[in-house]
Amino acid sequence: MEVVKDNYIFGVFIGLLMPFLGFFGFYQWKFSLFTVQEFLDLLNQQKSILSAMISISLLINGVVLTYFFQKQKDKTAKGIFFTTCIYAIIAIASKWFL
């Protein structure tokens, strides 16, 4: 029985979820001594940290994207790719304009 679905919406959902797990993992790894509010204030002050978080999250999406392509779940992979492109645009915009 195949549990993994192959559709665009599922891919978009995964593509949106994985970066948030990446954000949380980055916070736990590097900044767990800070409260969440202190961390958000630090992100507001130092945009390079935000850019690093987004980059790590894009890497996580890349790993998941590769997994779904190898499982030949192309529709799901396309949904993940779409959200990865959106996050990449946000990463570039945050680097240039913030």
FIRO-883311 format. One record per atom (N, C-alpha, C): residue number from 1; residue in one letter; chain; atom name; x, y, z. Coordinates in steps of 0.02 Angstrom, whole numbers, plus 50000, padded with zeros to 5 digits. Last residue first. Example, Ala and Ser with C-alpha at 12.3 -4.5 7.8 and 13.67 -1.06 7.14 Angstrom:
{2 's' 'A' 'N' {50642 49888 50354}},
{2 's' 'A' 'CA' {50684 49947 50357}},
{2 's' 'A' 'C' {50645 50002 50394}},
{1 'a' 'A' 'N' {50660 49716 50390}},
{1 'a' 'A' 'CA' {50615 49775 50390}},
{1 'a' 'A' 'C' {50660 49835 50390}},
***
This chain:
{98 'l' 'A' 'N' {50808 52206 50115}},
{98 'l' 'A' 'CA' {50797 52216 50186}},
{98 'l' 'A' 'C' {50859 52240 50222}},
{97 'f' 'A' 'N' {50843 52185 49981}},
{97 'f' 'A' 'CA' {50801 52241 49998}},
{97 'f' 'A' 'C' {50791 52253 50072}},
{96 'w' 'A' 'N' {50931 52074 49962}},
{96 'w' 'A' 'CA' {50940 52136 49926}},
{96 'w' 'A' 'C' {50904 52195 49956}},
{95 'k' 'A' 'N' {50888 51972 50049}},
{95 'k' 'A' 'CA' {50960 51988 50044}},
{95 'k' 'A' 'C' {50970 52057 50013}},
{94 's' 'A' 'N' {50754 51965 50024}},
{94 's' 'A' 'CA' {50776 51984 50091}},
{94 's' 'A' 'C' {50850 52003 50091}},
{93 'a' 'A' 'N' {50756 51925 49890}},
{93 'a' 'A' 'CA' {50728 51990 49907}},
{93 'a' 'A' 'C' {50751 52012 49977}},
{92 'i' 'A' 'N' {50811 51797 49904}},
{92 'i' 'A' 'CA' {50846 51848 49865}},
{92 'i' 'A' 'C' {50821 51917 49883}},
{91 'a' 'A' 'N' {50711 51737 49982}},
{91 'a' 'A' 'CA' {50780 51740 50006}},
{91 'a' 'A' 'C' {50819 51794 49969}},
{90 'i' 'A' 'N' {50600 51747 49897}},
{90 'i' 'A' 'CA' {50599 51782 49962}},
{90 'i' 'A' 'C' {50670 51789 49989}},
{89 'i' 'A' 'N' {50644 51663 49795}},
{89 'i' 'A' 'CA' {50631 51734 49780}},
{89 'i' 'A' 'C' {50630 51775 49844}},
{88 'a' 'A' 'N' {50647 51545 49868}},
{88 'a' 'A' 'CA' {50709 51571 49840}},
{88 'a' 'A' 'C' {50701 51645 49822}},
{87 'y' 'A' 'N' {50511 51525 49895}},
{87 'y' 'A' 'CA' {50558 51539 49950}},
{87 'y' 'A' 'C' {50623 51567 49926}},
{86 'i' 'A' 'N' {50470 51501 49762}},
{86 'i' 'A' 'CA' {50443 51558 49799}},
{86 'i' 'A' 'C' {50489 51576 49858}},
{85 'c' 'A' 'N' {50542 51383 49736}},
{85 'c' 'A' 'CA' {50554 51443 49696}},
{85 'c' 'A' 'C' {50529 51505 49732}},
{84 't' 'A' 'N' {50480 51299 49828}},
{84 't' 'A' 'CA' {50551 51313 49835}},
{84 't' 'A' 'C' {50570 51375 49795}},
{83 't' 'A' 'N' {50353 51290 49774}},
{83 't' 'A' 'CA' {50361 51326 49837}},
{83 't' 'A' 'C' {50434 51342 49850}},
{82 'f' 'A' 'N' {50387 51218 49656}},
{82 'f' 'A' 'CA' {50353 51282 49652}},
{82 'f' 'A' 'C' {50364 51322 49717}},
{81 'f' 'A' 'N' {50440 51099 49709}},
{81 'f' 'A' 'CA' {50483 51144 49670}},
{81 'f' 'A' 'C' {50452 51214 49666}},
{80 'i' 'A' 'N' {50326 51044 49765}},
{80 'i' 'A' 'CA' {50382 51063 49808}},
{80 'i' 'A' 'C' {50428 51112 49772}},
{79 'g' 'A' 'N' {50255 51021 49646}},
{79 'g' 'A' 'CA' {50227 51064 49698}},
{79 'g' 'A' 'C' {50281 51088 49746}},
{78 'k' 'A' 'N' {50341 50930 49584}},
{78 'k' 'A' 'CA' {50329 50994 49552}},
{78 'k' 'A' 'C' {50298 51044 49602}},
{77 'a' 'A' 'N' {50330 50821 49671}},
{77 'a' 'A' 'CA' {50395 50855 49665}},
{77 'a' 'A' 'C' {50386 50924 49633}},
{76 't' 'A' 'N' {50199 50784 49645}},
{76 't' 'A' 'CA' {50217 50807 49712}},
{76 't' 'A' 'C' {50282 50847 49709}},
{75 'k' 'A' 'N' {50215 50744 49512}},
{75 'k' 'A' 'CA' {50169 50798 49529}},
{75 'k' 'A' 'C' {50185 50827 49597}},
{74 'd' 'A' 'N' {50310 50637 49521}},
{74 'd' 'A' 'CA' {50326 50699 49486}},
{74 'd' 'A' 'C' {50279 50757 49504}},
{73 'k' 'A' 'N' {50370 50525 49597}},
{73 'k' 'A' 'CA' {50309 50562 49615}},
{73 'k' 'A' 'C' {50316 50632 49587}},
{72 'q' 'A' 'N' {50480 50441 49592}},
{72 'q' 'A' 'CA' {50441 50454 49531}},
{72 'q' 'A' 'C' {50372 50482 49548}},
{71 'k' 'A' 'N' {50568 50438 49692}},
{71 'k' 'A' 'CA' {50510 50394 49700}},
{71 'k' 'A' 'C' {50462 50400 49641}},
{70 'q' 'A' 'N' {50652 50540 49650}},
{70 'q' 'A' 'CA' {50677 50471 49647}},
{70 'q' 'A' 'C' {50620 50420 49655}},
{69 'f' 'A' 'N' {50570 50650 49677}},
{69 'f' 'A' 'CA' {50589 50635 49608}},
{69 'f' 'A' 'C' {50614 50563 49601}},
{68 'f' 'A' 'N' {50565 50642 49816}},
{68 'f' 'A' 'CA' {50504 50630 49777}},
{68 'f' 'A' 'C' {50518 50618 49703}},
{67 'y' 'A' 'N' {50701 50668 49849}},
{67 'y' 'A' 'CA' {50669 50606 49870}},
{67 'y' 'A' 'C' {50608 50591 49827}},
{66 't' 'A' 'N' {50717 50798 49798}},
{66 't' 'A' 'CA' {50755 50742 49769}},
{66 't' 'A' 'C' {50723 50675 49787}},
{65 'l' 'A' 'N' {50632 50866 49887}},
{65 'l' 'A' 'CA' {50619 50867 49816}},
{65 'l' 'A' 'C' {50654 50808 49781}},
{64 'v' 'A' 'N' {50702 50849 50006}},
{64 'v' 'A' 'CA' {50635 50819 49999}},
{64 'v' 'A' 'C' {50616 50815 49925}},
{63 'v' 'A' 'N' {50817 50924 49976}},
{63 'v' 'A' 'CA' {50823 50853 49994}},
{63 'v' 'A' 'C' {50756 50818 49984}},
{62 'g' 'A' 'N' {50761 51050 49953}},
{62 'g' 'A' 'CA' {50797 51016 49900}},
{62 'g' 'A' 'C' {50805 50942 49913}},
{61 'n' 'A' 'N' {50710 51083 50077}},
{61 'n' 'A' 'CA' {50663 51073 50022}},
{61 'n' 'A' 'C' {50697 51035 49965}},
{60 'i' 'A' 'N' {50834 51099 50140}},
{60 'i' 'A' 'CA' {50789 51046 50163}},
{60 'i' 'A' 'C' {50737 51031 50108}},
{59 'l' 'A' 'N' {50879 51211 50070}},
{59 'l' 'A' 'CA' {50916 51148 50065}},
{59 'l' 'A' 'C' {50873 51089 50087}},
{58 'l' 'A' 'N' {50789 51305 50115}},
{58 'l' 'A' 'CA' {50788 51286 50044}},
{58 'l' 'A' 'C' {50827 51221 50033}},
{57 's' 'A' 'N' {50830 51315 50246}},
{57 's' 'A' 'CA' {50763 51289 50232}},
{57 's' 'A' 'C' {50757 51268 50159}},
{56 'i' 'A' 'N' {50953 51375 50229}},
{56 'i' 'A' 'CA' {50950 51307 50257}},
{56 'i' 'A' 'C' {50883 51275 50242}},
{55 's' 'A' 'N' {50907 51499 50179}},
{55 's' 'A' 'CA' {50951 51456 50138}},
{55 's' 'A' 'C' {50950 51384 50164}},
{54 'i' 'A' 'N' {50837 51551 50287}},
{54 'i' 'A' 'CA' {50801 51536 50225}},
{54 'i' 'A' 'C' {50842 51489 50181}},
{53 'm' 'A' 'N' {50943 51569 50376}},
{53 'm' 'A' 'CA' {50888 51524 50392}},
{53 'm' 'A' 'C' {50850 51504 50330}},
{52 'a' 'A' 'N' {51020 51664 50309}},
{52 'a' 'A' 'CA' {51049 51598 50323}},
{52 'a' 'A' 'C' {50994 51548 50338}},
{51 's' 'A' 'N' {50932 51773 50312}},
{51 's' 'A' 'CA' {50953 51745 50247}},
{51 's' 'A' 'C' {50982 51675 50256}},
{50 'l' 'A' 'N' {50927 51796 50448}},
{50 'l' 'A' 'CA' {50867 51777 50413}},
{50 'l' 'A' 'C' {50884 51744 50346}},
{49 'i' 'A' 'N' {51059 51836 50468}},
{49 'i' 'A' 'CA' {51035 51776 50501}},
{49 'i' 'A' 'C' {50972 51750 50467}},
{48 's' 'A' 'N' {51063 51955 50398}},
{48 's' 'A' 'CA' {51104 51899 50374}},
{48 's' 'A' 'C' {51083 51833 50406}},
{47 'k' 'A' 'N' {50990 52048 50468}},
{47 'k' 'A' 'CA' {50958 52015 50412}},
{47 'k' 'A' 'C' {50998 51956 50385}},
{46 'q' 'A' 'N' {50975 52089 50623}},
{46 'q' 'A' 'CA' {51028 52060 50581}},
{46 'q' 'A' 'C' {50998 52018 50525}},
{45 'q' 'A' 'N' {50854 52136 50677}},
{45 'q' 'A' 'CA' {50914 52178 50678}},
{45 'q' 'A' 'C' {50968 52154 50630}},
{44 'n' 'A' 'N' {50764 52033 50660}},
{44 'n' 'A' 'CA' {50747 52099 50635}},
{44 'n' 'A' 'C' {50808 52145 50631}},
{43 'l' 'A' 'N' {50829 51932 50729}},
{43 'l' 'A' 'CA' {50818 51925 50656}},
{43 'l' 'A' 'C' {50802 51993 50625}},
{42 'l' 'A' 'N' {50817 51985 50858}},
{42 'l' 'A' 'CA' {50884 51977 50828}},
{42 'l' 'A' 'C' {50878 51970 50752}},
{41 'd' 'A' 'N' {50680 51973 50875}},
{41 'd' 'A' 'CA' {50711 52039 50877}},
{41 'd' 'A' 'C' {50780 52038 50844}},
{40 'l' 'A' 'N' {50671 51834 50873}},
{40 'l' 'A' 'CA' {50637 51873 50820}},
{40 'l' 'A' 'C' {50665 51944 50817}},
{39 'f' 'A' 'N' {50743 51807 50991}},
{39 'f' 'A' 'CA' {50767 51782 50926}},
{39 'f' 'A' 'C' {50735 51821 50869}},
{38 'e' 'A' 'N' {50661 51862 51086}},
{38 'e' 'A' 'CA' {50729 51888 51078}},
{38 'e' 'A' 'C' {50757 51867 51010}},
{37 'q' 'A' 'N' {50549 51778 51067}},
{37 'q' 'A' 'CA' {50543 51850 51055}},
{37 'q' 'A' 'C' {50612 51882 51045}},
{36 'v' 'A' 'N' {50601 51654 51105}},
{36 'v' 'A' 'CA' {50577 51663 51036}},
{36 'v' 'A' 'C' {50573 51738 51020}},
{35 't' 'A' 'N' {50753 51674 51199}},
{35 't' 'A' 'CA' {50681 51663 51195}},
{35 't' 'A' 'C' {50660 51675 51122}},
{34 'f' 'A' 'N' {50910 51590 51172}},
{34 'f' 'A' 'CA' {50867 51650 51169}},
{34 'f' 'A' 'C' {50794 51629 51173}},
{33 'l' 'A' 'N' {50966 51467 51163}},
{33 'l' 'A' 'CA' {50974 51503 51226}},
{33 'l' 'A' 'C' {50931 51566 51230}},
{32 's' 'A' 'N' {50951 51425 51034}},
{32 's' 'A' 'CA' {50903 51399 51083}},
{32 's' 'A' 'C' {50910 51433 51151}},
{31 'f' 'A' 'N' {51017 51456 50915}},
{31 'f' 'A' 'CA' {50992 51510 50957}},
{31 'f' 'A' 'C' {50944 51486 51012}},
{30 'k' 'A' 'N' {51060 51344 50837}},
{30 'k' 'A' 'CA' {51104 51401 50847}},
{30 'k' 'A' 'C' {51081 51450 50902}},
{29 'w' 'A' 'N' {50962 51240 50846}},
{29 'w' 'A' 'CA' {51032 51226 50838}},
{29 'w' 'A' 'C' {51076 51284 50859}},
{28 'q' 'A' 'N' {50837 51301 50855}},
{28 'q' 'A' 'CA' {50859 51254 50907}},
{28 'q' 'A' 'C' {50934 51242 50905}},
{27 'y' 'A' 'N' {50838 51375 50734}},
{27 'y' 'A' 'CA' {50830 51409 50799}},
{27 'y' 'A' 'C' {50856 51363 50855}},
{26 'f' 'A' 'N' {50846 51270 50643}},
{26 'f' 'A' 'CA' {50899 51321 50646}},
{26 'f' 'A' 'C' {50898 51357 50712}},
{25 'g' 'A' 'N' {50723 51206 50669}},
{25 'g' 'A' 'CA' {50786 51171 50679}},
{25 'g' 'A' 'C' {50845 51219 50685}},
{24 'f' 'A' 'N' {50635 51308 50629}},
{24 'f' 'A' 'CA' {50634 51284 50697}},
{24 'f' 'A' 'C' {50699 51248 50714}},
{23 'f' 'A' 'N' {50667 51317 50492}},
{23 'f' 'A' 'CA' {50673 51376 50536}},
{23 'f' 'A' 'C' {50678 51354 50609}},
{22 'g' 'A' 'N' {50636 51185 50452}},
{22 'g' 'A' 'CA' {50705 51210 50447}},
{22 'g' 'A' 'C' {50716 51271 50491}},
{21 'l' 'A' 'N' {50500 51186 50471}},
{21 'l' 'A' 'CA' {50540 51140 50511}},
{21 'l' 'A' 'C' {50614 51160 50509}},
{20 'f' 'A' 'N' {50474 51281 50373}},
{20 'f' 'A' 'CA' {50459 51297 50443}},
{20 'f' 'A' 'C' {50495 51250 50490}},
{19 'p' 'A' 'N' {50512 51210 50258}},
{19 'p' 'A' 'CA' {50551 51268 50279}},
{19 'p' 'A' 'C' {50536 51289 50352}},
{18 'm' 'A' 'N' {50409 51105 50258}},
{18 'm' 'A' 'CA' {50480 51091 50270}},
{18 'm' 'A' 'C' {50521 51152 50290}},
{17 'l' 'A' 'N' {50284 51165 50222}},
{17 'l' 'A' 'CA' {50297 51140 50289}},
{17 'l' 'A' 'C' {50372 51132 50304}},
{16 'l' 'A' 'N' {50286 51197 50087}},
{16 'l' 'A' 'CA' {50275 51250 50136}},
{16 'l' 'A' 'C' {50294 51229 50206}},
{15 'g' 'A' 'N' {50307 51072 50030}},
{15 'g' 'A' 'CA' {50354 51126 50015}},
{15 'g' 'A' 'C' {50346 51186 50062}},
{14 'i' 'A' 'N' {50193 51006 50074}},
{14 'i' 'A' 'CA' {50259 50985 50098}},
{14 'i' 'A' 'C' {50310 51040 50088}},
{13 'f' 'A' 'N' {50098 51082 49999}},
{13 'f' 'A' 'CA' {50094 51076 50072}},
{13 'f' 'A' 'C' {50161 51056 50102}},
{12 'v' 'A' 'N' {50141 51056 49870}},
{12 'v' 'A' 'CA' {50142 51125 49895}},
{12 'v' 'A' 'C' {50140 51124 49971}},
{11 'g' 'A' 'N' {50116 50917 49866}},
{11 'g' 'A' 'CA' {50184 50943 49858}},
{11 'g' 'A' 'C' {50191 51014 49883}},
{10 'f' 'A' 'N' {49977 50915 49880}},
{10 'f' 'A' 'CA' {50018 50881 49930}},
{10 'f' 'A' 'C' {50090 50907 49926}},
{9 'i' 'A' 'N' {49947 50980 49760}},
{9 'i' 'A' 'CA' {49928 51010 49824}},
{9 'i' 'A' 'C' {49970 50980 49881}},
{8 'y' 'A' 'N' {49990 50889 49659}},
{8 'y' 'A' 'CA' {50020 50955 49667}},
{8 'y' 'A' 'C' {50007 50985 49736}},
{7 'n' 'A' 'N' {50015 50716 49704}},
{7 'n' 'A' 'CA' {49976 50772 49677}},
{7 'n' 'A' 'C' {50008 50838 49696}},
{6 'd' 'A' 'N' {50029 50572 49755}},
{6 'd' 'A' 'CA' {50063 50606 49700}},
{6 'd' 'A' 'C' {50016 50658 49672}},
{5 'k' 'A' 'N' {50056 50514 49924}},
{5 'k' 'A' 'CA' {50014 50534 49868}},
{5 'k' 'A' 'C' {50056 50567 49815}},
{4 'v' 'A' 'N' {50115 50378 50011}},
{4 'v' 'A' 'CA' {50134 50442 49982}},
{4 'v' 'A' 'C' {50091 50457 49922}},
{3 'v' 'A' 'N' {50076 50249 50035}},
{3 'v' 'A' 'CA' {50049 50302 50078}},
{3 'v' 'A' 'C' {50060 50370 50047}},
{2 'e' 'A' 'N' {50033 50106 49953}},
{2 'e' 'A' 'CA' {50072 50167 49946}},
{2 'e' 'A' 'C' {50039 50223 49986}},
{1 'm' 'A' 'N' {50042 49941 50000}},
{1 'm' 'A' 'CA' {50000 50000 50000}},
{1 'm' 'A' 'C' {50044 50063 50000}},
***
